Amino acid sequence: MTSRQAVHVLGRRKREAEISPGSRYRRRDAPYMVWEVIAAHAGTDGKPYVVLVNLSDPTWRKTLSLAELESGSQYIRLPRI
């Protein structure tokens, strides 16, 4: 997926970060649980989605909309190492 411009709730423009496999996130309510993006795709509704895997238990996967992941309300992006 490429970088895009999005309109912030208050009307200000906010630049979305590029999401690619290897990007890591953690939930605000579970700071020691790290999730890594392993794939990105467009859903049947045309919206972009990402597949995350839990680094401590690779059998635990979830699919989220890119909008939910990048909103910052539940997930915090971790810096690349």
N, C-alpha and C positions, 0 to 999 in steps of 0.2 A: 504494500500500500504506500502511497505517496503522501507527502506532507500536504496539508490543505489548510485553508483559512476557515474558521468557524466563527459564528457570531456568538458572543458571550451573552448571558442572560440580560445583562445591563446594557446591551447594545455595543459594547466594546469588542473589538476583534481580538481573538485569542488564537495563537498558532498551535495547532495540534502537532505533537511529536510523531515522528515516523515510527510505526510499529513494525517490528520484524521478528522473526524467530530468534529467541535468545533474550528478548526484553523481559525483565523481571518485575514483578509486582508483589505487594503484600496487602492483605486486608487491614483496614484500620482497627478492627476488633480482634485480630489475631496476628500480632506483629512478628511472631516467630515462624509463621507459616509462609513460605515463599512459593510463588507461582511463576512459571516461565511460559512465555508464548512459544508454541511449537508449530502453529499453522494459522493462516488467515484466509478467509474466503468470503464470498458474497452469498448471503442466504437467499432462499426462494423469494423473500420479500424485497430483495435488492439491496438490503442494508449490509454493511460489512460486519463480520463476526471474527472472533479469535478463539482458538482452542488453547487452553492453559493446562499445564500439568503441574502437580504438586511435587516439588523437588525432594521432599522427604518420603513420599510414597508415590512413585511414578504410575501406579495403577489408578490413581485418583485424578480424573480429568474433568474439565468443565468447559462449556462453550458460552461465551458472553458476547453481547453486542459491543462493538468498538466504542460506541457512544457511552455505554455504561462504564466500561473500563477506564476511559479517559476523563469521565466527568469529575473524578476526584472525590466523589462522595463516599465510596466504599473501598477503593483501591488506591494505593500510592505507588508510583513508579519508582523503582530503585535505580541508582546510578549504575552504569556499566562499569565493570571492573577490568 
